[in-house]
Amino acid sequence: MRRALLVLMALLVTGIVPVIAQPKEKLMVYTSMKEVLIGEIRDAFTKKYPNIQFDYYSAGAGKIMAKIAAERQSGKLVVDVLWTSEIPDFYSLKKEGVLQKYESPEAKYVVSPLNDPDYEFTPARLGTLGITYNTNKIKTPPTQWSDLLGPAYKDGFAIANPALSGTSMVSVGMIANNLGWDFIQKLRANGAKMGQGSGQVVDDTAAGDLAACIGVDYITIDKIKLGAPLGFAYPKEMLVIPSPVAIFKGTPNLAAAQKFVDFLLSKEGQTIIANNYTLPVRKDVPIVQGVGLVAPDEAVKRAMKIDYLKLMVEKQAVIDKFTEIMQKK
């Protein structure tokens, strides 16, 4: 100890002041966003905040919630921030009182069909689903839901299994709520099928096994950009599913988590989201043109209405009813 003090005094006398490295802040984000998107966000965020050690876990929302449940059970929560498209999960976590209230200064710019007045979660992306169609089979893009009942789509239209896909489950709930279960019955009467996951139905449409499907915006547009014979169109009434972001209450990394939410909602963060072929939550961020997307405020205006609290309660009933209809001979 005495030797260390002598060395320090000698350095001070000579004018050399040792630099003591500051410990890095830490941040762990759990997200269902695709690896390319969260990777780009991480790179831009850490460039802006080099003193924050940013890690993320990317998986399906179901796996993420199971991981969070296990962590809570063990009493050691690793996650600081959650960002997925499973809106019912955010309502469940809010009801359990585990989310941190945080009204970001960027929140005032958010446009969304869903908003939490308590700011325990904030929409950070507007995921949309439209009609993905095979351009070799469908020559006239659909403009309304009733088009899917026509002969061009007979025995060639699919919706992903809502038991496997959270976005499909919400989509089915929205369609049933806005167009009625009788519309889904009519789809089935025209030969509509229940596919596998959200990515699989788009793959099947690209391969020509299907004429069309309900497709996620970025999944479809990614494939169009790679040369797949696909088109993407929105009916008048749109399927818009926001992807909220939330901070867990009690995180030791609250300051870093708040910085991340601010960045995600900022113009810079939203531009990264928009460039990945999905919709930002800000009107001042341009969308990718020429791929069928619409502006965020237009999407909000055209969004189908849904009561997420009711859907949360009825989730299994919705899945069961849809499955029963689609399995009818």
C-alpha positions as CSV (number, residue, x, y, z in Angstrom):
1,M,0.0,0.0,0.0
2,R,2.8,2.4,1.0
3,R,4.6,1.7,-2.3
4,A,1.5,2.4,-4.3
5,L,1.0,5.7,-2.5
6,L,4.6,6.7,-3.2
7,V,4.2,5.8,-7.0
8,L,1.0,7.9,-7.1
9,M,2.7,10.9,-5.4
10,A,5.6,10.6,-7.8
11,L,3.2,10.7,-10.8
12,L,1.4,13.7,-9.3
13,V,4.7,15.6,-8.8
14,T,5.7,14.9,-12.4
15,G,2.3,16.0,-13.7
16,I,1.2,12.6,-15.0
17,V,-2.3,11.9,-13.8
18,P,-3.4,8.2,-14.2
19,V,-6.7,7.7,-16.0
20,I,-9.0,5.4,-14.0
21,A,-11.4,3.5,-16.3
22,Q,-15.1,4.0,-15.5
23,P,-17.1,0.8,-15.1
24,K,-19.4,0.2,-18.0
25,E,-23.2,0.4,-17.6
26,K,-24.9,-2.8,-18.6
27,L,-28.1,-3.4,-20.5
28,M,-29.9,-6.6,-21.5
29,V,-32.7,-6.5,-24.0
30,Y,-35.0,-9.4,-24.7
31,T,-36.7,-9.1,-28.1
32,S,-38.5,-11.0,-30.8
33,M,-37.3,-8.7,-33.5
34,K,-35.2,-10.3,-36.3
35,E,-31.5,-10.5,-35.7
36,V,-30.6,-8.0,-38.5
37,L,-32.8,-5.3,-37.0
38,I,-31.8,-5.7,-33.4
39,G,-28.1,-6.0,-34.5
40,E,-28.3,-2.7,-36.4
41,I,-30.0,-1.0,-33.4
42,R,-27.3,-2.3,-31.0
43,D,-24.5,-1.1,-33.2
44,A,-26.0,2.4,-33.5
45,F,-26.9,2.6,-29.8
46,T,-23.4,1.5,-28.6
47,K,-21.8,4.0,-31.0
48,K,-23.8,6.7,-29.3
49,Y,-23.4,5.3,-25.8
50,P,-20.0,3.6,-25.8
51,N,-20.0,3.3,-22.0
52,I,-23.0,0.9,-22.1
53,Q,-22.4,-2.8,-22.5
54,F,-25.4,-3.8,-24.6
55,D,-26.5,-7.5,-24.9
56,Y,-29.6,-9.0,-26.3
57,Y,-31.5,-12.2,-26.4
58,S,-33.5,-12.7,-29.6
59,A,-36.2,-15.4,-29.8
60,G,-39.9,-16.0,-30.3
61,A,-42.1,-14.2,-27.8
62,G,-43.2,-17.5,-26.3
63,K,-39.6,-18.5,-25.5
64,I,-38.9,-15.1,-24.2
65,M,-41.8,-15.1,-21.8
66,A,-40.9,-18.6,-20.6
67,K,-37.3,-17.4,-19.9
68,I,-38.6,-14.4,-18.0
69,A,-40.9,-16.6,-15.9
70,A,-38.0,-18.8,-15.0
71,E,-35.9,-15.8,-14.0
72,R,-38.6,-14.4,-11.9
73,Q,-39.1,-17.8,-10.2
74,S,-35.4,-17.9,-9.4
75,G,-35.5,-14.4,-8.0
76,K,-32.8,-13.2,-10.4
77,L,-34.1,-11.2,-13.3
78,V,-31.5,-10.8,-16.1
79,V,-33.7,-8.8,-18.5
80,D,-33.9,-5.0,-18.3
81,V,-36.0,-4.2,-21.4
82,L,-38.6,-6.2,-23.3
83,W,-39.5,-5.5,-27.0
84,T,-41.8,-7.9,-28.8
85,S,-45.1,-7.8,-30.7
86,E,-47.1,-9.9,-28.2
87,I,-49.2,-7.1,-26.8
88,P,-51.2,-9.3,-24.4
89,D,-47.9,-10.2,-22.7
90,F,-47.4,-6.5,-21.9
91,Y,-50.9,-6.2,-20.4
92,S,-50.3,-9.3,-18.3
93,L,-46.9,-8.0,-17.0
94,K,-48.5,-4.6,-16.3
95,K,-51.3,-6.3,-14.4
96,E,-48.7,-8.1,-12.3
97,G,-47.1,-4.7,-11.5
98,V,-43.6,-5.6,-12.8
99,L,-43.2,-2.9,-15.4
100,Q,-41.5,0.5,-14.8
101,K,-43.4,3.6,-15.7
102,Y,-41.3,5.7,-18.1
103,E,-42.6,8.5,-20.3
104,S,-39.8,9.0,-22.8
105,P,-39.3,12.6,-24.1
106,E,-39.6,10.9,-27.5
107,A,-43.1,9.4,-26.7
108,K,-44.9,12.6,-27.8
109,Y,-44.0,11.8,-31.4
110,V,-45.5,8.2,-31.4
111,V,-48.5,7.5,-33.6
112,S,-50.1,4.1,-32.8
113,P,-53.6,2.5,-32.6
114,L,-52.5,1.3,-29.1
115,N,-51.1,3.5,-26.3
116,D,-50.7,2.9,-22.6
117,P,-51.8,6.0,-20.7
118,D,-49.5,5.0,-17.8
119,Y,-46.4,4.7,-20.0
120,E,-45.5,1.3,-18.6
121,F,-45.0,0.3,-22.2
122,T,-44.7,2.3,-25.4
123,P,-45.2,1.2,-29.0
124,A,-41.9,1.2,-30.8
125,R,-42.8,-0.3,-34.2
126,L,-46.0,-0.7,-36.2
127,G,-45.9,-4.3,-37.5
128,T,-48.4,-4.8,-40.4
129,L,-49.8,-7.8,-42.2
130,G,-51.2,-7.6,-45.7
131,I,-52.1,-10.0,-48.5
132,T,-48.9,-11.6,-49.8
133,Y,-49.7,-13.0,-53.3
134,N,-47.8,-15.0,-55.9
135,T,-47.5,-12.7,-59.0
136,N,-47.6,-15.7,-61.4
137,K,-51.0,-16.7,-60.0
138,I,-52.6,-13.4,-59.1
139,K,-52.4,-10.7,-61.7
140,T,-54.7,-8.1,-60.1
141,P,-53.6,-7.1,-56.5
142,P,-56.4,-7.5,-53.9
143,T,-57.8,-4.2,-52.6
144,Q,-60.4,-5.6,-50.2
145,W,-60.9,-8.6,-48.0
146,S,-63.8,-9.9,-50.0
147,D,-61.5,-10.3,-53.0
148,L,-60.2,-13.4,-51.2
149,L,-63.5,-15.1,-51.6
150,G,-63.2,-15.0,-55.4
151,P,-62.2,-17.8,-57.8
152,A,-58.6,-16.7,-58.1
153,Y,-58.0,-17.7,-54.5
154,K,-60.0,-20.9,-54.4
155,D,-58.0,-23.6,-52.6
156,G,-54.9,-21.4,-52.6
157,F,-55.1,-19.0,-49.6
158,A,-53.7,-19.6,-46.1
159,I,-53.5,-18.0,-42.7
160,A,-50.7,-19.1,-40.3
161,N,-51.6,-21.3,-37.4
162,P,-52.6,-18.9,-34.6
163,A,-51.4,-21.5,-32.0
164,L,-47.8,-21.1,-33.5
165,S,-47.8,-17.5,-34.5
166,G,-48.7,-14.6,-32.1
167,T,-49.2,-12.2,-35.0
168,S,-51.5,-14.7,-36.6
169,M,-53.5,-15.1,-33.4
170,V,-54.0,-11.3,-33.2
171,S,-54.8,-11.1,-36.9
172,V,-57.5,-13.8,-36.6
173,G,-58.9,-11.9,-33.5
174,M,-59.0,-8.7,-35.5
175,I,-60.6,-10.2,-38.5
176,A,-63.2,-12.0,-36.4
177,N,-63.9,-8.8,-34.5
178,N,-64.2,-6.5,-37.5
179,L,-65.4,-8.8,-40.4
180,G,-67.1,-11.5,-38.3
181,W,-66.5,-15.2,-37.9
182,D,-68.8,-15.7,-40.8
183,F,-66.1,-14.1,-43.1
184,I,-63.7,-16.8,-41.9
185,Q,-66.3,-19.4,-42.6
186,K,-66.6,-18.1,-46.1
187,L,-62.8,-18.2,-46.5
188,R,-62.9,-21.8,-45.6
189,A,-65.8,-22.5,-47.9
190,N,-63.5,-21.1,-50.7
191,G,-60.8,-23.6,-49.7
192,A,-58.7,-21.5,-47.4
193,K,-56.2,-23.4,-45.3
194,M,-54.4,-23.1,-41.9
195,G,-50.7,-23.0,-42.6
196,Q,-47.7,-23.3,-40.3
197,G,-45.8,-20.3,-39.0
198,S,-45.8,-16.7,-40.4
199,G,-42.6,-17.3,-42.4
200,Q,-43.8,-20.7,-43.8
201,V,-47.0,-19.4,-45.4
202,V,-45.0,-16.7,-47.2
203,D,-42.4,-19.3,-48.3
204,D,-45.3,-21.5,-49.6
205,T,-46.7,-18.6,-51.5
206,A,-43.3,-17.8,-53.1
207,A,-43.0,-21.4,-54.1
208,G,-46.4,-21.4,-55.8
209,D,-48.0,-23.9,-53.4
210,L,-50.3,-21.1,-52.4
211,A,-51.8,-18.3,-54.5
212,A,-51.8,-15.9,-51.4
213,C,-51.6,-15.7,-47.7
214,I,-51.7,-13.2,-44.8
215,G,-48.1,-12.1,-44.7
216,V,-46.0,-10.1,-42.4
217,D,-44.6,-6.9,-44.0
218,Y,-40.9,-7.3,-43.6
219,I,-40.9,-11.1,-44.2
220,T,-42.6,-10.6,-47.5
221,I,-40.6,-7.6,-48.6
222,D,-37.3,-9.2,-47.7
223,K,-38.2,-12.0,-50.2
224,I,-39.4,-9.6,-52.9
225,K,-36.0,-7.9,-52.7
226,L,-34.4,-11.3,-53.1
227,G,-36.3,-11.9,-56.3
228,A,-39.3,-14.0,-55.1
229,P,-42.4,-13.7,-57.4
230,L,-44.4,-12.0,-54.7
231,G,-46.6,-8.9,-54.3
232,F,-47.8,-7.2,-51.1
233,A,-51.0,-5.3,-50.7
234,Y,-53.1,-3.9,-47.9
235,P,-56.9,-4.2,-48.0
236,K,-58.7,-1.0,-46.9
237,E,-59.1,-2.3,-43.3
238,M,-55.5,-3.0,-42.1
239,L,-54.0,-5.5,-39.7
240,V,-51.7,-3.3,-37.6
241,I,-49.9,-4.8,-34.6
242,P,-47.7,-2.4,-32.6
243,S,-44.5,-3.8,-31.0
244,P,-44.2,-2.2,-27.5
245,V,-41.1,-1.7,-25.5
246,A,-41.1,-1.8,-21.7
247,I,-38.6,-1.6,-18.8
248,F,-38.7,-4.0,-15.9
249,K,-39.3,-2.5,-12.5
250,G,-36.3,-2.8,-10.1
251,T,-33.7,-3.0,-12.8
252,P,-30.3,-1.9,-11.5
253,N,-29.6,-0.6,-15.0
254,L,-32.5,1.9,-15.2
255,A,-30.6,4.8,-16.6
256,A,-29.2,2.6,-19.5
257,A,-32.7,1.2,-20.1
258,Q,-34.3,4.6,-20.3
259,K,-31.5,5.7,-22.8
260,F,-32.4,2.7,-24.9
261,V,-36.1,3.4,-25.0
262,D,-35.3,7.1,-25.9
263,F,-33.0,5.9,-28.7
264,L,-35.5,3.4,-30.0
265,L,-38.2,6.0,-30.2
266,S,-35.8,8.7,-31.6
267,K,-35.7,9.6,-35.3
268,E,-32.4,7.7,-35.6
269,G,-33.7,4.5,-34.1
270,Q,-37.0,4.7,-36.0
271,T,-35.1,5.2,-39.3
272,I,-33.3,1.9,-38.7
273,I,-36.7,0.3,-38.1
274,A,-38.2,1.8,-41.3
275,N,-35.2,0.7,-43.4
276,N,-36.0,-2.9,-42.4
277,Y,-39.3,-2.9,-44.4
278,T,-41.7,-2.2,-41.6
279,L,-43.5,0.9,-40.2
280,P,-41.9,3.3,-37.7
281,V,-44.1,5.0,-35.1
282,R,-43.1,8.5,-36.1
283,K,-44.6,10.5,-38.9
284,D,-41.3,12.4,-39.5
285,V,-39.5,9.2,-40.5
286,P,-39.8,8.2,-44.2
287,I,-40.9,4.6,-45.1
288,V,-39.3,2.5,-47.8
289,Q,-41.1,3.4,-51.1
290,G,-42.3,1.1,-53.9
291,V,-42.8,-2.0,-51.8
292,G,-46.5,-1.6,-50.8
293,L,-46.0,0.0,-47.4
294,V,-48.1,3.0,-46.3
295,A,-47.3,5.9,-43.9
296,P,-47.7,5.3,-40.2
297,D,-50.5,7.8,-39.7
298,E,-52.5,6.2,-42.6
299,A,-51.9,2.8,-41.1
300,V,-53.3,4.0,-37.8
301,K,-56.3,5.5,-39.5
302,R,-57.0,2.2,-41.3
303,A,-56.2,-0.1,-38.5
304,M,-58.8,-2.7,-37.5
305,K,-60.0,-2.2,-33.9
306,I,-59.3,-4.8,-31.2
307,D,-59.7,-4.9,-27.4
308,Y,-56.5,-6.5,-26.4
309,L,-57.6,-7.1,-22.8
310,K,-60.6,-9.1,-24.1
311,L,-58.4,-10.9,-26.6
312,M,-56.0,-11.9,-23.8
313,V,-58.9,-13.6,-22.0
314,E,-60.3,-15.2,-25.2
315,K,-57.0,-16.2,-26.8
316,Q,-57.5,-20.0,-26.5
317,A,-61.1,-19.7,-27.6
318,V,-60.1,-17.8,-30.7
319,I,-57.4,-20.3,-31.5
320,D,-59.8,-23.2,-31.0
321,K,-62.6,-21.7,-33.1
322,F,-60.4,-20.8,-36.0
323,T,-58.8,-24.3,-35.9
324,E,-62.2,-25.9,-35.9
325,I,-63.4,-23.9,-38.9
326,M,-60.2,-24.5,-40.9
327,Q,-60.4,-28.3,-40.3
328,K,-63.9,-28.6,-41.6
329,K,-64.2,-30.8,-44.7
